[in-house]
Amino acid sequence: MSREDFKKLPLHKKIHLLYTEGTFIVGIRYYTHKVNLYLLGDEYIEVFYNHKLDKIDNIDFLNVRHTRMKFYLDQIQLPI
């Protein structure tokens, strides 16, 4: 599945795809969210879970230039 196709999916289908075909890598805390990183095929995808609202706010591809990368790289090595 292409990035464009994945981005067009509704949230519930993204969740199902990650749960059934993705591999959980690591979870971090980032401000008000717990961010879970998954590997789907050869793409890393972040799932932003809001504890206060008890819901997933966003699912998107990992931006390796974002400052969140330091939180991931403190825990694991990513082939970026």
N, CA, C and O atoms as a GROMACS GRO file, in nm:
protein
  320
    1MET      N    1   0.084  -0.117   0.000
    1MET     CA    2   0.000   0.000   0.000
    1MET      C    3   0.090   0.125   0.000
    1MET      O    4   0.189   0.131   0.073
    2SER      N    5   0.054   0.220  -0.081
    2SER     CA    6   0.134   0.343  -0.090
    2SER      C    7   0.104   0.435   0.027
    2SER      O    8   0.003   0.420   0.096
    3ARG      N    9   0.192   0.530   0.048
    3ARG     CA   10   0.170   0.630   0.154
    3ARG      C   11   0.039   0.706   0.128
    3ARG      O   12  -0.038   0.730   0.221
    4GLU      N   13   0.016   0.741   0.004
    4GLU     CA   14  -0.105   0.817  -0.030
    4GLU      C   15  -0.231   0.736   0.000
    4GLU      O   16  -0.328   0.790   0.053
    5ASP      N   17  -0.229   0.607  -0.033
    5ASP     CA   18  -0.344   0.522  -0.004
    5ASP      C   19  -0.367   0.510   0.146
    5ASP      O   20  -0.481   0.516   0.192
    6PHE      N   21  -0.258   0.494   0.222
    6PHE     CA   22  -0.271   0.484   0.367
    6PHE      C   23  -0.329   0.612   0.425
    6PHE      O   24  -0.417   0.607   0.511
    7LYS      N   25  -0.280   0.726   0.379
    7LYS     CA   26  -0.327   0.854   0.432
    7LYS      C   27  -0.475   0.877   0.404
    7LYS      O   28  -0.543   0.946   0.480
    8LYS      N   29  -0.526   0.819   0.295
    8LYS     CA   30  -0.667   0.836   0.259
    8LYS      C   31  -0.761   0.748   0.342
    8LYS      O   32  -0.882   0.773   0.346
    9LEU      N   33  -0.706   0.646   0.408
    9LEU     CA   34  -0.790   0.556   0.487
    9LEU      C   35  -0.854   0.629   0.605
    9LEU      O   36  -0.791   0.718   0.662
   10PRO      N   37  -0.976   0.592   0.642
   10PRO     CA   38  -1.034   0.647   0.765
   10PRO      C   39  -0.956   0.595   0.887
   10PRO      O   40  -0.890   0.492   0.879
   11LEU      N   41  -0.964   0.666   0.996
   11LEU     CA   42  -0.888   0.635   1.116
   11LEU      C   43  -0.908   0.490   1.160
   11LEU      O   44  -0.810   0.422   1.192
   12HIS      N   45  -1.031   0.441   1.162
   12HIS     CA   46  -1.056   0.306   1.210
   12HIS      C   47  -0.988   0.200   1.122
   12HIS      O   48  -0.950   0.094   1.171
   13LYS      N   49  -0.974   0.226   0.993
   13LYS     CA   50  -0.907   0.131   0.904
   13LYS      C   51  -0.756   0.136   0.922
   13LYS      O   52  -0.688   0.033   0.912
   14LYS      N   53  -0.701   0.255   0.950
   14LYS     CA   54  -0.559   0.265   0.980
   14LYS      C   55  -0.527   0.186   1.107
   14LYS      O   56  -0.429   0.112   1.112
   15ILE      N   57  -0.612   0.201   1.208
   15ILE     CA   58  -0.594   0.129   1.335
   15ILE      C   59  -0.596  -0.022   1.310
   15ILE      O   60  -0.508  -0.094   1.357
   16HIS      N   61  -0.694  -0.068   1.236
   16HIS     CA   62  -0.707  -0.211   1.208
   16HIS      C   63  -0.584  -0.264   1.132
   16HIS      O   64  -0.532  -0.371   1.164
   17LEU      N   65  -0.539  -0.189   1.033
   17LEU     CA   66  -0.424  -0.230   0.953
   17LEU      C   67  -0.298  -0.240   1.039
   17LEU      O   68  -0.223  -0.336   1.028
   18LEU      N   69  -0.276  -0.140   1.125
   18LEU     CA   70  -0.158  -0.144   1.212
   18LEU      C   71  -0.168  -0.259   1.312
   18LEU      O   72  -0.068  -0.325   1.341
   19TYR      N   73  -0.288  -0.284   1.366
   19TYR     CA   74  -0.306  -0.390   1.465
   19TYR      C   75  -0.286  -0.528   1.403
   19TYR      O   76  -0.229  -0.617   1.466
   20THR      N   77  -0.333  -0.546   1.281
   20THR     CA   78  -0.327  -0.679   1.219
   20THR      C   79  -0.199  -0.704   1.140
   20THR      O   80  -0.153  -0.818   1.132
   21GLU      N   81  -0.141  -0.599   1.081
   21GLU     CA   82  -0.026  -0.620   0.993
   21GLU      C   83   0.101  -0.547   1.038
   21GLU      O   84   0.210  -0.575   0.987
   22GLY      N   85   0.087  -0.455   1.133
   22GLY     CA   86   0.202  -0.379   1.179
   22GLY      C   87   0.273  -0.447   1.295
   22GLY      O   88   0.221  -0.540   1.356
   23THR      N   89   0.393  -0.399   1.323
   23THR     CA   90   0.472  -0.448   1.436
   23THR      C   91   0.499  -0.331   1.530
   23THR      O   92   0.554  -0.229   1.488
   24PHE      N   93   0.458  -0.346   1.656
   24PHE     CA   94   0.485  -0.242   1.755
   24PHE      C   95   0.635  -0.237   1.781
   24PHE      O   96   0.699  -0.340   1.802
   25ILE      N   97   0.691  -0.115   1.780
   25ILE     CA   98   0.834  -0.097   1.802
   25ILE      C   99   0.860  -0.042   1.942
   25ILE      O  100   0.932  -0.105   2.020
   26VAL      N  101   0.804   0.073   1.974
   26VAL     CA  102   0.829   0.137   2.103
   26VAL      C  103   0.722   0.244   2.127
   26VAL      O  104   0.662   0.296   2.033
   27GLY      N  105   0.700   0.275   2.254
   27GLY     CA  106   0.610   0.383   2.290
   27GLY      C  107   0.685   0.490   2.368
   27GLY      O  108   0.772   0.459   2.448
   28ILE      N  109   0.650   0.616   2.343
   28ILE     CA  110   0.711   0.727   2.416
   28ILE      C  111   0.601   0.819   2.468
   28ILE      O  112   0.487   0.814   2.420
   29ARG      N  113   0.635   0.901   2.564
   29ARG     CA  114   0.546   1.008   2.609
   29ARG      C  115   0.589   1.136   2.540
   29ARG      O  116   0.708   1.168   2.535
   30TYR      N  117   0.493   1.209   2.487
   30TYR     CA  118   0.522   1.334   2.419
   30TYR      C  119   0.411   1.433   2.449
   30TYR      O  120   0.303   1.426   2.392
   31TYR      N  121   0.440   1.525   2.540
   31TYR     CA  122   0.342   1.622   2.590
   31TYR      C  123   0.219   1.548   2.641
   31TYR      O  124   0.230   1.468   2.733
   32THR      N  125   0.102   1.574   2.584
   32THR     CA  126  -0.021   1.512   2.635
   32THR      C  127  -0.052   1.377   2.570
   32THR      O  128  -0.159   1.320   2.593
   33HIS      N  129   0.041   1.326   2.491
   33HIS     CA  130   0.015   1.203   2.418
   33HIS      C  131   0.112   1.091   2.456
   33HIS      O  132   0.225   1.115   2.497
   34LYS      N  133   0.063   0.970   2.441
   34LYS     CA  134   0.150   0.855   2.433
   34LYS      C  135   0.160   0.827   2.284
   34LYS      O  136   0.059   0.811   2.216
   35VAL      N  137   0.282   0.820   2.233
   35VAL     CA  138   0.302   0.797   2.090
   35VAL      C  139   0.362   0.659   2.073
   35VAL      O  140   0.472   0.631   2.121
   36ASN      N  141   0.288   0.574   2.004
   36ASN     CA  142   0.335   0.438   1.975
   36ASN      C  143   0.389   0.435   1.832
   36ASN      O  144   0.326   0.484   1.739
   37LEU      N  145   0.507   0.378   1.819
   37LEU     CA  146   0.570   0.367   1.688
   37LEU      C  147   0.553   0.224   1.637
   37LEU      O  148   0.582   0.127   1.707
   38TYR      N  149   0.505   0.214   1.514
   38TYR     CA  150   0.483   0.084   1.449
   38TYR      C  151   0.563   0.078   1.320
   38TYR      O  152   0.593   0.180   1.258
   39LEU      N  153   0.596  -0.044   1.282
   39LEU     CA  154   0.655  -0.069   1.151
   39LEU      C  155   0.551  -0.142   1.068
   39LEU      O  156   0.501  -0.248   1.106
   40LEU      N  157   0.518  -0.083   0.953
   40LEU     CA  158   0.422  -0.144   0.860
   40LEU      C  159   0.492  -0.154   0.725
   40LEU      O  160   0.515  -0.053   0.659
   41GLY      N  161   0.526  -0.275   0.685
   41GLY     CA  162   0.607  -0.292   0.565
   41GLY      C  163   0.745  -0.234   0.593
   41GLY      O  164   0.815  -0.281   0.682
   42ASP      N  165   0.783  -0.133   0.518
   42ASP     CA  166   0.912  -0.067   0.542
   42ASP      C  167   0.893   0.078   0.588
   42ASP      O  168   0.986   0.159   0.578
   43GLU      N  169   0.774   0.109   0.638
   43GLU     CA  170   0.742   0.244   0.684
   43GLU      C  171   0.718   0.246   0.835
   43GLU      O  172   0.655   0.155   0.889
   44TYR      N  173   0.770   0.349   0.901
   44TYR     CA  174   0.742   0.370   1.043
   44TYR      C  175   0.624   0.465   1.056
   44TYR      O  176   0.618   0.569   0.989
   45ILE      N  177   0.531   0.428   1.143
   45ILE     CA  178   0.408   0.505   1.159
   45ILE      C  179   0.387   0.533   1.308
   45ILE      O  180   0.403   0.444   1.392
   46GLU      N  181   0.349   0.658   1.338
   46GLU     CA  182   0.324   0.699   1.475
   46GLU      C  183   0.174   0.705   1.502
   46GLU      O  184   0.096   0.752   1.418
   47VAL      N  185   0.135   0.655   1.619
   47VAL     CA  186  -0.003   0.662   1.664
   47VAL      C  187  -0.006   0.750   1.789
   47VAL      O  188   0.057   0.718   1.889
   48PHE      N  189  -0.080   0.860   1.782
   48PHE     CA  190  -0.086   0.957   1.891
   48PHE      C  191  -0.212   0.932   1.973
   48PHE      O  192  -0.324   0.957   1.928
   49TYR      N  193  -0.191   0.882   2.095
   49TYR     CA  194  -0.303   0.851   2.184
   49TYR      C  195  -0.311   0.959   2.293
   49TYR      O  196  -0.213   0.985   2.363
   50ASN      N  197  -0.428   1.020   2.306
   50ASN     CA  198  -0.454   1.124   2.405
   50ASN      C  199  -0.519   1.059   2.527
   50ASN      O  200  -0.633   1.014   2.521
   51HIS      N  201  -0.444   1.054   2.639
   51HIS     CA  202  -0.495   0.991   2.761
   51HIS      C  203  -0.614   1.064   2.819
   51HIS      O  204  -0.711   1.002   2.864
   52LYS      N  205  -0.608   1.196   2.819
   52LYS     CA  206  -0.716   1.275   2.880
   52LYS      C  207  -0.848   1.253   2.811
   52LYS      O  208  -0.953   1.246   2.875
   53LEU      N  209  -0.844   1.241   2.680
   53LEU     CA  210  -0.967   1.221   2.602
   53LEU      C  211  -0.994   1.074   2.572
   53LEU      O  212  -1.099   1.040   2.518
   54ASP      N  213  -0.898   0.986   2.606
   54ASP     CA  214  -0.910   0.843   2.581
   54ASP      C  215  -0.943   0.813   2.434
   54ASP      O  216  -1.037   0.741   2.402
   55LYS      N  217  -0.860   0.872   2.346
   55LYS     CA  218  -0.882   0.848   2.203
   55LYS      C  219  -0.754   0.869   2.125
   55LYS      O  220  -0.660   0.935   2.171
   56ILE      N  221  -0.751   0.811   2.008
   56ILE     CA  222  -0.640   0.832   1.916
   56ILE      C  223  -0.668   0.960   1.839
   56ILE      O  224  -0.770   0.973   1.772
   57ASP      N  225  -0.574   1.054   1.850
   57ASP     CA  226  -0.589   1.183   1.782
   57ASP      C  227  -0.537   1.182   1.639
   57ASP      O  228  -0.589   1.252   1.553
   58ASN      N  229  -0.433   1.103   1.615
   58ASN     CA  230  -0.371   1.109   1.484
   58ASN      C  231  -0.288   0.983   1.460
   58ASN      O  232  -0.233   0.924   1.553
   59ILE      N  233  -0.279   0.945   1.334
   59ILE     CA  234  -0.190   0.839   1.288
   59ILE      C  235  -0.120   0.893   1.164
   59ILE      O  236  -0.185   0.932   1.067
   60ASP      N  237   0.013   0.894   1.168
   60ASP     CA  238   0.086   0.949   1.054
   60ASP      C  239   0.224   0.886   1.043
   60ASP      O  240   0.272   0.822   1.136
   61PHE      N  241   0.286   0.905   0.929
   61PHE     CA  242   0.420   0.853   0.905
   61PHE      C  243   0.522   0.927   0.990
   61PHE      O  244   0.507   1.047   1.015
   62LEU      N  245   0.624   0.856   1.034
   62LEU     CA  246   0.729   0.914   1.115
   62LEU      C  247   0.807   1.019   1.035
   62LEU      O  248   0.850   0.994   0.922
   63ASN      N  249   0.823   1.135   1.094
   63ASN     CA  250   0.905   1.241   1.036
   63ASN      C  251   1.040   1.234   1.105
   63ASN      O  252   1.053   1.273   1.221
   64VAL      N  253   1.141   1.185   1.035
   64VAL     CA  254   1.272   1.163   1.097
   64VAL      C  255   1.344   1.294   1.130
   64VAL      O  256   1.447   1.292   1.197
   65ARG      N  257   1.292   1.406   1.083
   65ARG     CA  258   1.353   1.536   1.114
   65ARG      C  259   1.288   1.602   1.237
   65ARG      O  260   1.331   1.710   1.279
   66HIS      N  261   1.187   1.539   1.293
   66HIS     CA  262   1.117   1.597   1.408
   66HIS      C  263   1.198   1.575   1.536
   66HIS      O  264   1.274   1.479   1.546
   67THR      N  265   1.181   1.664   1.632
   67THR     CA  266   1.254   1.654   1.758
   67THR      C  267   1.216   1.529   1.838
   67THR      O  268   1.290   1.489   1.928
   68ARG      N  269   1.103   1.468   1.809
   68ARG     CA  270   1.063   1.342   1.876
   68ARG      C  271   1.164   1.231   1.853
   68ARG      O  272   1.172   1.137   1.932
   69MET      N  273   1.239   1.240   1.744
   69MET     CA  274   1.335   1.135   1.711
   69MET      C  275   1.432   1.109   1.826
   69MET      O  276   1.473   0.995   1.846
   70LYS      N  277   1.469   1.212   1.902
   70LYS     CA  278   1.564   1.191   2.012
   70LYS      C  279   1.504   1.098   2.118
   70LYS      O  280   1.578   1.023   2.181
   71PHE      N  281   1.373   1.103   2.138
   71PHE     CA  282   1.308   1.014   2.234
   71PHE      C  283   1.313   0.868   2.187
   71PHE      O  284   1.336   0.776   2.266
   72TYR      N  285   1.292   0.849   2.058
   72TYR     CA  286   1.301   0.713   2.003
   72TYR      C  287   1.445   0.662   2.007
   72TYR      O  288   1.470   0.549   2.049
   73LEU      N  289   1.537   0.746   1.965
   73LEU     CA  290   1.677   0.703   1.953
   73LEU      C  291   1.743   0.682   2.088
   73LEU      O  292   1.847   0.616   2.096
   74ASP      N  293   1.684   0.737   2.195
   74ASP     CA  294   1.733   0.708   2.330
   74ASP      C  295   1.703   0.564   2.370
   74ASP      O  296   1.770   0.508   2.457
   75GLN      N  297   1.601   0.504   2.306
   75GLN     CA  298   1.556   0.371   2.345
   75GLN      C  299   1.593   0.261   2.245
   75GLN      O  300   1.622   0.148   2.284
   76ILE      N  301   1.593   0.296   2.117
   76ILE     CA  302   1.617   0.195   2.013
   76ILE      C  303   1.700   0.256   1.900
   76ILE      O  304   1.718   0.378   1.894
   77GLN      N  305   1.749   0.171   1.812
   77GLN     CA  306   1.818   0.217   1.693
   77GLN      C  307   1.726   0.196   1.573
   77GLN      O  308   1.676   0.086   1.550
   78LEU      N  309   1.705   0.303   1.498
   78LEU     CA  310   1.622   0.295   1.380
   78LEU      C  311   1.710   0.308   1.256
   78LEU      O  312   1.801   0.391   1.254
   79PRO      N  313   1.686   0.227   1.155
   79PRO     CA  314   1.765   0.238   1.031
   79PRO      C  315   1.714   0.354   0.947
   79PRO      O  316   1.638   0.334   0.852
   80ILE      N  317   1.756   0.474   0.980
   80ILE     CA  318   1.706   0.593   0.909
   80ILE      C  319   1.810   0.652   0.817
   80ILE      O  320   1.784   0.752   0.750
   0.00000   0.00000   0.00000
